[in-house]
Amino acid sequence: MTLFKITSGIILLLGGIAVIAYTLFASFNIFTGEDPAPQIFVSEKSIVFPIEGTEGQIQQMINNQLKEILPASSIFEMLNLAAWSILAGILIFGGAQISSLGIKLIK
């Protein structure tokens, strides 16, 4: 029974470390730009409002300036990065819990 506990503990410890290592490696690749972040939030086509008169032209000019300052796709990229960060935190926490269970079995 002791050999089974030690073997199970080592397997759980290595499994938890593997989950943490994979998550850190994937996060490093995502944040350095080698891999894209998982696409959870996807941008749809922008809504085009009809332009009427001078007010419509001014509105169109303001919209164009805002698109240059903050493109709509950047908002979705930030949301995807935030979602990946939350998921990575959950995976690292889970890997730590699995590893601690393995350490308890080894002792």
Buried (B, 14 or more C-beta within 10 A) or exposed (E): EEEEEBEBBBEBBEBBBEBBEEBBEBBEEBBEEEEEBEEEBEBEEEEEEEEEEEEEEEEEEEBEEEEEEEEEEEEBBEBBBEBBBEBBEEBBEBBBEBBEBBBEBBE
